[in-house]
Amino acid sequence: MDKTPDAESQSLGRAPIESAEKLRTALRHGVFFLRRLDNTRELTSQQISLMSMLTDGGVRMTTIAANLGVRTPTATQSVDRLMKAGLVERRPDPADARAVLVKLTRRGHNVIAAEDRHRNEVVAEVLARLDDKELAALDAAMPVLEKLASPLGGMTGEHQPRPGARGD
């Protein structure tokens, strides 16, 4: 029996395209939910997303743009606004003299940590509405979701998003 992912999915009685549609819909609504948290906050969801990708160190502008699903000039404008607020800084990339890395400042680290705490508290309030079985199902799904959310999201080769390309 063929054990390719597609054949395995078919043997389980489901088509990967159906799962893809359900996942994209759930993630889209999750993004909408998280964006609604911004109504009373100082930073926008895009600014928080940008700052969150910098917590482990410097990131190139092209990577920021790709991760945000915007073009590089748009990402540059977002970084400029955060620089004016003293939350990020540009530093030369030691691996490539032509490139710069965007990094969080000390203030930026403090601000994103406070935002993360606030958002975790709000999401925890929503999760408290789930029963034990639903919460266990969510916890069980986390390893798969984390794998899909990894830097490549399980994608290789021609399926990787192009820097500056727009996506869902």
N, C-alpha and C positions, 0 to 999 in steps of 0.2 A: 504494500500500500504506500502511495506517495505521501510523504510527511512534510511537504512544503507548507508554509504558513497558510496559504490559501486552501490547500486540500485538507489540512487539519481543521481549519475553521468550518469548512463545509461538512466534515465528518461530525462536528459538534452541533450541526443544525443551524448555523448562523453564517451570514455573509459578513466579511470584514467591512464592507461599505456601510452596512446598517450600524455597526458599532461605531464606525468613524462619524457618521451623522449624529448619533446620540451623544458621543463624546464632544464633538464640536459645539453642539447645541448647549450641553451642560456647561462647558467652559465659557461660552459666550455669555450665558446668563450669570455665571459666576463673576465674570469681569464686570458686567453691569452692576451686580450687587456690590462689588468692591469699589467701583467708581462712585456709587451713591454714598459711600462713607466720606467722600470729599466735601460734602455740602457745608460742613462747619469747620473744616481744617484749612490750614494755611497753604499747604502744598497740594498740587493737583495729583491725580493718579499717575499721570505720565512722569511728573517730577519724582514721585516716590518710586516708580518702576525704575527710572534711570538711576536714582541714588542706590536702590537696592542691588543693582547689578555691580556696583562699585565696592560693596562691603568687603570683598575678598582681595581687593587691590585695584591697580590701574587697569583701565579698559580703553582700547582704541575707539576713536569716533565712529569708524565704519561698523564696528561690532555693536556699539550703542544704537546706531541707526537700524541695523538689521534686527536687533532684539526688540526695538520699539515698533518696527514695521513702518519706518518713515525713511525719507531720503536723508543723506548726510547733512545737507544744509539745514534741514529742520532740526536734526539732533544737535547741530552746532548752536543754533539759536537757543535751544533748551539748556544746553550746557552754559552758554553765556549768561542766561538769567540766573542760573544756580551759582555761577561764579560771582556775579554782582551781589548775591545774597550771602556770600562767604561760605557756601556749603560744599563747593567742589573747587578743584584747582587743576590746571594742566601742567604736566611735567614731561620732559623729553623721554622718549622711549629708549631705554638703554640698548635694546636689540635692533633699533632702526632709527638712525639720526633724523630721518625725514618725517617720522611719525611722533605724535604725542599721546600720552596716556592721561586719561581723566581719572582723578582720584578724589575721594572724600577728604575734606578738611576735618580737623578735630570737631569743629562745630557740626559739620555734616554728619559725622558718626553719631554724635549725641542726638541730633534731630531725627535721624532715621531710626535710631533705637527707640526713641519716644513714640514715633509714629507706629513702629512695629508693635510696641506694647499696647497702644490704643486700639489698633486694628485687631490684634489678637483677642483683646477683651470683648470687642463688639462681635467678632465671629464666634467666640465662645458662648456669648449670650444666645446667638442663633442656634448653635449646636446643642445647647441645653434643652431645646425644644424637641430634640430627637429622643426616641426611646432607646433602651440599651441595645436592642437588636440592630437598629439603624446605625447607631454610633459604632458598633462592632463591625458592621458592613463597611462603613466609611474607613475605619482604621485598616481593615483587611485590604481595601483598594489602594491604600497609600503607596505601597511599593511599586505598583504598576504606574500610578500617576506620577510618582517621582522619576521613574525610568523614562516615561514619555516627556517629562519636563526637563530632563537632563540637557546639557548644552546642545547635543545633536538630536535629542528627542527620538533616538533610535533611527535617525535618517542618515544615509550615506550617499556618496556620489551625487548623481544628478537630482536627487530629491532634497538636497540641502537648499535652504533659502539663499538667494543671492543677496549680498549686502546692498541695502537700499531698496530691496524689493518689498512691495506691500503684501501683507498676508492677513489672515483672520486671527 
